[in-house]
Amino acid sequence: MVKTLSLHFKTEKMRPIFRSASSGFRIASLFLLLFVGVIIAAALTRLLLMIPEVGDAGEVLSVYVSSAMQSVFAIGLPAYLVVAFTADRPTHYLKINKNRKLAKKIVFAILIFCVSYPFASFLAQWNSAMELPDLMSGIEEVMRSMEDAAMETTELLLSGSTIGSLVLNLLIIAGMAAISEELFFRGALQQFLMEKYRNGHAAVWITALLFSVVHFQFYGFLPRLVLGALLGYLFLYTRNLWVPVIFHFVNNATVILLRFFWGDTEWFSRVEEMPVTFSYLTAAVVSALITLLLFWIYLKKDLRSLTMNNITDSH
């Protein structure tokens, strides 16, 4: 009991030091805890797989266990711990408090998802067909092998045909990934970068770049970069972390649901293998322009609303 109180006292005594830390220190701490979390997640996964009922259940369950451990200990928890030690009100800083306009913001996020989907789909097809110069053939071979390994894991998880596998995919691959990654990248990293550079656009795009890089999938780099930017701007403009979380979940869940219900159909195969044509490019450009227009309209209305509230408060 005495030891517990002593540890609590020391922790509270250290909090002011952490709260006065620079944004650079916070970013470094975030990635340090990410590295430590990867090790802890791997160790816990190994321990859990030593349990006969878990280890003997097959490769799919081991991937689920590994994914869940990574989401919690390598991504979500490090983000929350850094914010908890460096901010007075962690939930307020992360912007996960309730908001009376949250429902409208979520509708806006889903609308952005639907409108931007053709552009993201085009980028995915174009990026996957990229070829590096002959001088970089060795690098391309390594990147292709990494891409194939990631694809095999994805196919393994999405190959399930039972309702149980669908629920697990929605919970772990869509839900846990969306919450943990948005906590890390938008809730923590993007805000730290914004404090460092005092520029919302720079923070969004640097975060999106790192978000895409850490997935180690070159042939999915561009669509993931754009996805990161969309998530970043949704967080920047709505000032609520649940909005990009919902967008991220819907993005992941859409792939899972399409593969589960229509993965074996001919039209789904045609969509996945759609060639990069001029009409496809035109649809992608229109999709991008409408997405930008929607963001502009939202920002304009939001600024008008803030102005009206300030006028009301002044009276």
KOLLUM-40504 format. One record per residue: residue number from 1; x, y, z of N, C-alpha, C in turn. Coordinates in steps of 0.02 Angstrom, whole numbers. Atoms other than C-alpha are relative to their C-alpha. Example, Ala and Ser with C-alpha at 12.3 -4.5 7.8 and 13.67 -1.06 7.14 Angstrom:
R pos    n_u    n_v    n_w   ca_u   ca_v   ca_w    c_u    c_v    c_w
R   1     45    -59      0    615   -225    390     45     60      0
R   2    -42    -59     -3    684    -53    357    -39     55     37
END
This chain:
R pos    n_u    n_v    n_w   ca_u   ca_v   ca_w    c_u    c_v    c_w
R   1     42    -60      0      0      0      0     44     63      0
R   2    -45    -57     -5    142    118     48     37     10    -66
R   3    -35     -4     64    235     76   -113    -45     29    -54
R   4     48    -25     49     78    110   -215    -10     75      7
R   5      9    -71    -12     53    280   -134     63     39    -20
R   6    -63    -32     18    238    321   -159      6      7    -75
R   7     -3     -1     74    228    276   -344    -49     51    -27
R   8     51    -48     22     69    379   -363     26     72     11
R   9    -27    -67    -16    154    529   -278     54     20    -50
R  10    -54    -14     48    307    516   -391    -28     15    -69
R  11     31    -10     66    196    503   -545    -31     70     -5
R  12     31    -66      0     97    658   -496     52     55      1
R  13    -53    -49     -4    258    750   -457     34     11    -68
R  14    -32     -3     65    325    710   -631    -46     29    -54
R  15     47    -23     51    167    763   -724     14     71    -26
R  16    -14    -68     25    209    951   -730     60      1    -48
R  17    -59      3     44    377    906   -811    -21    -22    -69
R  18     23     26     64    292    806   -947    -46     51    -35
R  19     48    -47     30    157    938   -973     34     62    -29
R  20    -37    -56     29    288   1070  -1008     47    -23    -56
R  21    -45     27     52    376    956  -1134    -18     29    -68
R  22     10    -26     67    398   1016  -1312    -38    -50    -43
R  23     35     44     46    297    946  -1457     47    -51    -30
R  24    -49     47     26    457    867  -1523     11    -57     48
R  25     -8     52    -51    479    773  -1359    -61    -47      0
R  26     62     41      1    297    714  -1369      1    -48    -61
R  27     -2     42     60    321    650  -1547     51    -56      9
R  28    -51     50    -12    482    560  -1499    -25    -53     49
R  29     28     46    -50    395    483  -1347    -53    -46    -31
R  30     53     38     33    250    428  -1456     29    -59    -39
R  31    -30     53     41    362    330  -1575     42    -48     42
R  32    -36     44    -45    469    263  -1433    -47    -51     31
R  33     50     46    -29    314    191  -1349    -29    -46    -53
R  34     22     43     55    259    125  -1519     48    -59     -7
R  35    -50     52      6    422     28  -1531     -4    -49     58
R  36      7     43    -60    405    -37  -1352    -64    -40     -4
R  37     64     34      6    223    -79  -1385      1    -58    -49
R  38     -7     54     49    268   -184  -1537     31    -62     33
R  39    -33     55    -35    384   -289  -1428    -47    -33     50
R  40     47     26    -50    254   -306  -1289    -56    -39    -34
R  41     54     34     37    117   -352  -1415     24    -68    -27
R  42    -27     63     27    229   -485  -1494      8    -51     56
R  43    -10     45    -56    272   -558  -1323    -67    -27     26
R  44     66     22    -24     89   -562  -1267    -33    -47    -50
R  45     28     45     52     37   -640  -1433     30    -69      7
R  46    -34     65     -8    167   -777  -1409    -25    -37     61
R  47     25     32    -61    107   -809  -1231    -70    -27     -9
R  48     69     22     11    -75   -818  -1284     -3    -61    -46
R  49      0     56     46    -34   -937  -1425     27    -64     32
R  50    -22     59    -37     46  -1054  -1298    -57    -36     34
R  51     60     31    -28   -128  -1086  -1229    -28    -48    -53
R  52     21     50     50   -184  -1248  -1317    -63     19    -38
R  53     64    -17     34   -361  -1186  -1353      9     56    -51
R  54    -13    -56     46   -289  -1032  -1439     50    -21    -54
R  55    -53     18     47   -130  -1099  -1519    -20    -54    -50
R  56     21     55     44   -216  -1253  -1591    -60     18    -44
R  57     61    -20     36   -361  -1154  -1665     14     18    -73
R  58    -17    -14     70   -266  -1118  -1827     32     67    -11
R  59    -38    -61     18   -172   -981  -1917    -44     62      2
R  60     44    -59      3   -323   -866  -1936     -8     31     69
R  61      9    -26    -68   -351   -850  -1748     65     33     24
R  62    -64    -30    -21   -165   -816  -1721      9     69    -30
R  63     -4    -66     32   -176   -671  -1845    -47     49     35
R  64     47    -43    -37   -330   -603  -1754     31     22     67
R  65    -31    -15    -65   -238   -614  -1586     56     51     -9
R  66    -55    -46     14    -84   -528  -1659    -25     70    -18
R  67     28    -65     20   -189   -390  -1739    -29     38     59
R  68     30    -32    -59   -284   -357  -1578     53     26     47
R  69    -54    -21    -45   -124   -350  -1474     36     61    -28
R  70    -34    -58     32    -42   -230  -1599    -43     62      6
R  71     45    -57     -3   -195   -118  -1602      0     32     69
R  72      5    -26    -69   -201   -103  -1412     68     25     25
R  73    -62    -15    -34    -20   -106  -1354     51     38    -42
R  74    -49    -34     42     77    -39  -1504    -26     66    -28
R  75     27    -60     33    -43     95  -1569    -45     40     47
R  76     48    -37    -40   -189    143  -1458     26     22     68
R  77    -23    -15    -67   -112    134  -1285     58     51      1
R  78    -53    -52      1     50    230  -1328    -27     70    -11
R  79     29    -66     14    -54    373  -1399    -34     28     62
R  80     36    -24    -58   -164    383  -1246     47     17     57
R  81    -46    -12    -55    -19    371  -1123     38     66     -8
R  82    -37    -63     13     80    513  -1205    -45     60     12
R  83     47    -56    -11    -74    625  -1206    -18      6     73
R  84     19     -1    -70   -122    575  -1029     54     33     44
R  85    -54    -28    -39     49    626   -963     16     72    -19
R  86    -20    -67     23     65    786  -1065    -58     49     -6
R  87     58    -45      5   -112    858  -1062    -40     -2     65
R  88     39     -4    -62   -221    915   -917    -63    -43     -5
R  89     61     38     10   -379    837   -988      7    -42    -63
R  90    -14     42     58   -335    690  -1103    -58     -8    -49
R  91     58     10     44   -510    658  -1170    -18     64    -37
R  92     13    -64     32   -533    843  -1205     52     14    -54
R  93    -54    -11     49   -364    853  -1292    -10    -44    -62
R  94     10     47     56   -402    699  -1398    -65     14    -38
R  95     64    -19     31   -572    775  -1438    -47    -61     -9
R  96     46     58      2   -671    619  -1394    -59     12     46
R  97     58    -17    -40   -798    710  -1287    -64      2    -43
R  98     64     -4     36   -982    712  -1332     -9     68    -31
R  99     11    -62     35  -1038    844  -1454    -71      0    -28
R 100     70     -1     20  -1215    899  -1491     -8     -2    -76
R 101      3      1     73  -1174    914  -1677     35    -61    -30
R 102    -38     58     23  -1086    745  -1687    -36    -38    -55
R 103     38     38     49  -1226    661  -1785      7     31    -70
R 104     -8    -35     65  -1216    793  -1924     71     -9    -28
R 105    -69      8     21  -1027    778  -1928     13    -70    -27
R 106     -8     69     23  -1037    589  -1947    -33     -9    -68
R 107     34      3     66  -1162    608  -2090     46     31    -53
R 108    -46    -33     46  -1038    728  -2171     58    -46    -17
R 109    -56     47     11   -897    600  -2149    -20    -56    -47
R 110     24     55     43  -1000    461  -2230    -11     25    -71
R 111      9    -30     67  -1045    578  -2374     67      8    -34
R 112    -67     -7     28   -860    617  -2399     27    -68    -22
R 113    -23     67     19   -823    430  -2400    -31    -21    -66
R 114     35     22     61   -954    395  -2534     25     39    -61
R 115    -19    -42     56   -902    542  -2644     73    -12    -20
R 116    -72      7     14   -714    512  -2629     19    -71    -21
R 117    -16     71     13   -724    323  -2657     26    -12    -71
R 118    -26     10     69   -703    329  -2849     72     24     -8
R 119    -68    -27      5   -547    437  -2831     50    -47     35
R 120    -44     45    -37   -471    322  -2698      8    -67    -37
R 121     -2     62     37   -515    169  -2802     46      6    -61
R 122    -43    -11     58   -431    243  -2956     74      2     21
R 123    -69     -3    -24   -273    282  -2856     26    -69     18
R 124    -21     68    -18   -270    104  -2790     18    -41    -61
R 125    -13     37     61   -280     31  -2965     64     25    -34
R 126    -59    -30     32   -150    152  -3034     64    -16     38
R 127    -58     13    -42    -31    129  -2888     22    -73     -4
R 128    -16     72      2    -41    -62  -2895     33    -20    -66
R 129    -28     17     65      8    -59  -3079     67     35    -13
R 130    -63    -37      9    162     52  -3053     60    -48     -8
R 131    -61     38      9    330    -15  -3112     60     47      7
R 132    -60    -39    -10    500     49  -3057     49    -11    -58
R 133    -50      9     53    646     76  -3179     41    -64     11
R 134    -39     61     -4    758    -73  -3219     56      3     52
R 135    -53     -8    -49    895     -2  -3108    -23    -16     71
R 136     28     12    -67    778    -24  -2959    -38    -66      3
R 137     36     64      3    721   -200  -3003      6    -40     65
R 138     -9     35    -63    794   -271  -2842    -45     27     54
R 139     45    -32    -49    699   -145  -2736    -72    -18    -14
R 140     68     16     20    541   -179  -2835    -18    -72     20
R 141     12     70    -18    559   -366  -2804    -14     -7     75
R 142     11      2    -73    573   -338  -2616    -69     28     18
R 143     65    -32    -15    422   -221  -2615    -58    -44    -23
R 144     53     45     24    320   -344  -2719     -9    -59     49
R 145      5     57    -46    361   -485  -2598    -34     21     65
R 146     34    -26    -60    308   -376  -2450    -74     10    -13
R 147     70    -11     18    148   -330  -2541    -37    -67     -4
R 148     31     66      6    112   -513  -2580    -12    -31     68
R 149      8     28    -68    140   -562  -2398    -59     33     35
R 150     56    -37    -30     20   -426  -2340    -66    -21    -30
R 151     60     22     35   -106   -480  -2471    -22    -69     23
R 152     16     68    -24    -95   -661  -2414    -34      2     68
R 153     30     -7    -67   -133   -609  -2235    -72     27     -6
R 154     66    -29     10   -280   -503  -2294    -48    -52    -28
R 155     42     52     30   -347   -644  -2402    -19    -53     51
R 156     12     50    -52   -330   -764  -2255    -57     22     46
R 157     51    -26    -46   -436   -653  -2143    -67      8    -34
R 158     63    -13     36   -566   -611  -2276    -29    -62    -32
R 159     24     61     32   -584   -790  -2335    -54    -37     40
R 160     50     33    -42   -697   -838  -2191    -70      8    -28
R 161     68     -1     28   -874   -883  -2241    -55     -4     53
R 162     49      5    -54   -958   -890  -2070    -15     69     27
R 163     20    -63    -32  -1050   -753  -1977     51     18     55
R 164    -50    -12    -52   -921   -774  -1837     62     35    -28
R 165    -59    -31     31   -777   -730  -1954    -16     72    -22
R 166     21    -67     20   -875   -580  -2019      0     47     61
R 167      3    -41    -61   -905   -516  -1842     70     16     25
R 168    -70    -10    -21   -721   -540  -1796     35     51    -44
R 169    -31    -48     47   -666   -446  -1952    -25     71     12
R 170     28    -66    -13   -784   -303  -1914     24     29     66
R 171    -23    -23    -66   -729   -294  -1732     74     17      1
R 172    -73     -8     -6   -541   -316  -1751     30     38    -58
R 173    -31    -31     59   -494   -269  -1930    -30     68    -15
R 174     32    -65     14   -621   -128  -1947     -4     43     62
R 175     12    -40    -59   -665    -71  -1771     62     18     41
R 176    -59    -13    -41   -507    -92  -1666     53     39    -38
R 177    -50    -35     41   -394    -35  -1808    -19     73     -8
R 178     23    -69      9   -500    121  -1837     11     41     63
R 179     -6    -37    -63   -502    172  -1653     74     11     18
R 180    -70     -6    -22   -318    136  -1615     40     44    -48
R 181    -39    -40     48   -248    212  -1776    -20     73      1
R 182     21    -70     -4   -353    370  -1760     24     32     66
R 183    -28    -26    -62   -299    390  -1579     73     19    -10
R 184    -72    -11     10   -116    376  -1632     13     55    -50
R 185    -18    -45     54   -113    470  -1796    -36     67      2
R 186     36    -63      0   -249    601  -1784     -3     30     71
R 187      8    -26    -67   -282    618  -1597     65     24     31
R 188    -65    -18    -30    -98    622  -1545     47     32    -50
R 189    -53    -24     44     26    639  -1688    -18     64    -38
R 190     19    -59     39    -69    764  -1796     -3     62     44
R 191      5    -59    -45   -102    878  -1647     69     21     24
R 192    -68    -17    -20     80    868  -1590     35     38    -57
R 193    -31    -33     59    136    915  -1767    -29     69    -11
R 194     33    -65      8     10   1056  -1772     28     51     50
R 195    -30    -43    -51     81   1126  -1610     72     18    -19
R 196    -70    -11     19    257   1110  -1680      6     49    -58
R 197     -6    -40     61    229   1190  -1851    -51     56     -6
R 198     52    -51      1     75   1298  -1814    -34      5    -68
R 199     31      2     67      3   1243  -1981    -40    -64     -7
R 200     44     58      4   -148   1129  -1996     12    -42    -61
R 201    -11     38     62   -114   1080  -2177     64    -41      3
R 202    -64     36     -7     67   1033  -2141     -9    -60     47
R 203     12     54    -48     11    929  -1991    -39    -57    -32
R 204     41     51     33   -121    838  -2095     41    -41    -48
R 205    -36     37     52     -5    793  -2238     61    -37     25
R 206    -56     37    -30    146    745  -2132    -26    -63     34
R 207     31     57    -34     34    633  -2028    -24    -51    -51
R 208     24     45     52    -45    560  -2186     58    -38    -32
R 209    -60     32     28    129    525  -2256     26    -55     45
R 210    -24     51    -48    184    435  -2098    -50    -57      7
R 211     53     51     -3     17    344  -2090      7    -50    -57
R 212     -8     45     58     49    274  -2264     66    -38      3
R 213    -66     31     -2    234    239  -2237      2    -59     48
R 214     -6     52    -51    213    136  -2078    -38    -64    -17
R 215     34     61     22     99     13  -2168     45    -43    -45
R 216    -50     36     40    251    -38  -2275    -30    -35    -61
R 217     29     27     61    148    -64  -2433      5     53    -55
R 218    -12    -49     52    220     34  -2579    -56      2    -52
R 219     51      3     52     86    -26  -2700    -70     17     25
R 220     62    -28    -26    -48     44  -2588     14     67     33
R 221    -23    -62    -33     48    201  -2538    -45     60    -16
R 222     38    -60     20    -50    332  -2638    -71      0     27
R 223     68     -2    -29   -228    280  -2590      0      7     76
R 224     -3     -6    -72   -174    264  -2409     21     71     21
R 225    -19    -70    -13    -92    436  -2416    -61     45     -4
R 226     61    -39      8   -255    511  -2480    -50    -15     56
R 227     44     18    -56   -354    414  -2350     22     36     64
R 228    -26    -35    -59   -240    485  -2215    -16     74     -1
R 229     15    -71      7   -266    661  -2283    -74     14     13
R 230     72     -8    -11   -456    640  -2286    -16     -5     75
R 231     10      8    -72   -453    577  -2106     26     60     38
R 232    -30    -58    -33   -339    719  -2057    -42     63     -6
R 233     41    -60     10   -448    855  -2132    -68     -7     35
R 234     62     10    -37   -604    778  -2057     11     17     74
R 235    -16    -16    -70   -521    790  -1886     14     74      9
R 236    -18    -71     -4   -452    964  -1919    -62     45     -2
R 237     58    -44      9   -619   1037  -1974    -58    -15     47
R 238     56     16    -44   -743    943  -1864     19      4     74
R 239    -26     -4    -68   -632    948  -1708    -31    -53     45
R 240     26     56    -39   -698    779  -1652     30    -65    -28
R 241    -36     60     23   -599    616  -1660    -47    -55    -22
R 242     47     53     20   -755    508  -1677    -17      5    -75
R 243     17     -8     71   -782    579  -1852     49    -39    -44
R 244    -45     43     39   -621    507  -1930     -3    -73     20
R 245      6     70    -21   -646    350  -1825    -56    -34    -39
R 246     57     27     38   -816    322  -1907     17     -8    -74
R 247    -21      3     70   -746    362  -2080     47    -60    -10
R 248    -49     54      4   -601    241  -2051    -34    -68      6
R 249     37     63     -9   -719    105  -1989    -41    -16    -62
R 250     41     12     60   -837    126  -2137     43    -21    -59
R 251    -46     17     54   -689    120  -2257     22    -74      5
R 252    -21     69    -10   -626    -44  -2182    -58    -49     -5
R 253     59     45     -1   -799   -119  -2156    -28    -10    -69
R 254     26      6     68   -850    -85  -2336     37    -55    -38
R 255    -40     52     33   -708   -194  -2401    -19    -68     27
R 256     16     63    -32   -749   -330  -2275    -69    -25    -22
R 257     68     20     18   -936   -331  -2315     -6    -18    -74
R 258      2     15     71   -911   -326  -2504     31    -69    -14
R 259    -32     65     10   -790   -473  -2496    -41    -57     28
R 260     39     54    -32   -903   -572  -2379    -61    -19    -41
R 261     63     14     33  -1065   -554  -2476      6     -9    -76
R 262     -5      2     73  -1005   -530  -2656     69    -17    -27
R 263    -69     16     20   -824   -589  -2659      6    -49    -57
R 264     -3     52     52   -863   -735  -2775    -37     18    -63
R 265     40    -19     58   -969   -638  -2899     44     28    -56
R 266    -38    -23     58   -914   -590  -3074      9     76      1
R 267     -4    -73      1   -953   -404  -3055     52     26     49
R 268    -50    -20    -49   -844   -393  -2899     71    -10    -28
R 269    -66     13     31   -697   -471  -2993     16     53    -53
R 270    -11    -51     52   -721   -347  -3135     18     67     31
R 271    -15    -64    -35   -721   -200  -3013     71     -1     27
R 272    -68      5    -28   -561   -262  -2928     54      4    -53
R 273    -49      2     53   -474   -284  -3095    -13     53    -54
R 274     17    -53     48   -542   -127  -3179     62     35    -26
R 275    -60    -33     28   -411    -57  -3299     -3     76      6
R 276     -4    -72     -4   -352    123  -3289    -14     30    -68
R 277     21    -28     64   -448    204  -3432    -14     75      7
R 278     13    -72     -1   -487    384  -3480    -66     14     37
R 279     64    -10    -34   -668    367  -3420      7    -10     76
R 280    -13     13    -71   -606    297  -3254     36     60     30
R 281    -36    -60    -22   -485    444  -3240    -47     60      8
R 282     48    -55     -2   -626    566  -3278    -44     -5     63
R 283     42     11    -60   -735    490  -3141     40     16     63
R 284    -43    -13    -58   -588    501  -3020     10     75     10
R 285    -10    -73     -5   -558    685  -3059    -64     33     26
R 286     64    -28    -23   -743    726  -3038    -10    -16     75
R 287      5     21    -71   -742    628  -2873     43     44     44
R 288    -45    -41    -40   -592    727  -2810    -26     72      5
R 289     25    -69      0   -668    895  -2860    -61      8     45
R 290     60     -4    -43   -835    858  -2775     20     -6     73
R 291    -24      8    -69   -742    801  -2619     27     67     26
R 292    -28    -66    -19   -645    966  -2614    -56     51     10
R 293     56    -47     -5   -807   1063  -2643    -39    -10     65
R 294     37     15    -61   -894    975  -2498     39     25     61
R 295    -41    -25    -55   -748   1015  -2382     -4     77      3
R 296      3    -74      3   -754   1198  -2439    -66     25     27
R 297     67    -20    -24   -942   1210  -2408     -4    -10     76
R 298      3     14    -72   -924   1129  -2237     40     52     39
R 299    -42    -48    -34   -781   1244  -2187    -32     69      1
R 300     33    -65      4   -876   1398  -2246    -58      5     49
R 301     56      1    -46  -1031   1349  -2147     24     -1     72
R 302    -26      5    -67   -927   1306  -1995     27     68     24
R 303    -26    -67    -17   -839   1476  -1998    -57     49     13
R 304     59    -43    -10  -1008   1563  -2015    -33    -14     67
R 305     30     20    -64  -1075   1465  -1867     42     25     59
R 306    -43    -24    -54   -923   1508  -1760     -5     76      8
R 307      7    -73     -1   -941   1692  -1806    -65     20     35
R 308     65    -15    -30  -1126   1692  -1758      2    -14     75
R 309     -4     18    -72  -1087   1606  -1592     40     53     39
R 310    -40    -52    -32   -953   1736  -1553    -39     65      8
R 311     41    -60     -4  -1073   1877  -1591    -52     -7     55
R 312     50     14    -52  -1206   1796  -1480     31      5     69
R 313    -34      0    -65  -1081   1771  -1338     18     71     22
R 314    -20    -68    -16  -1024   1952  -1349    -58     43     25
R 315     59    -37    -23  -1202   2010  -1320    -28    -30     64
END
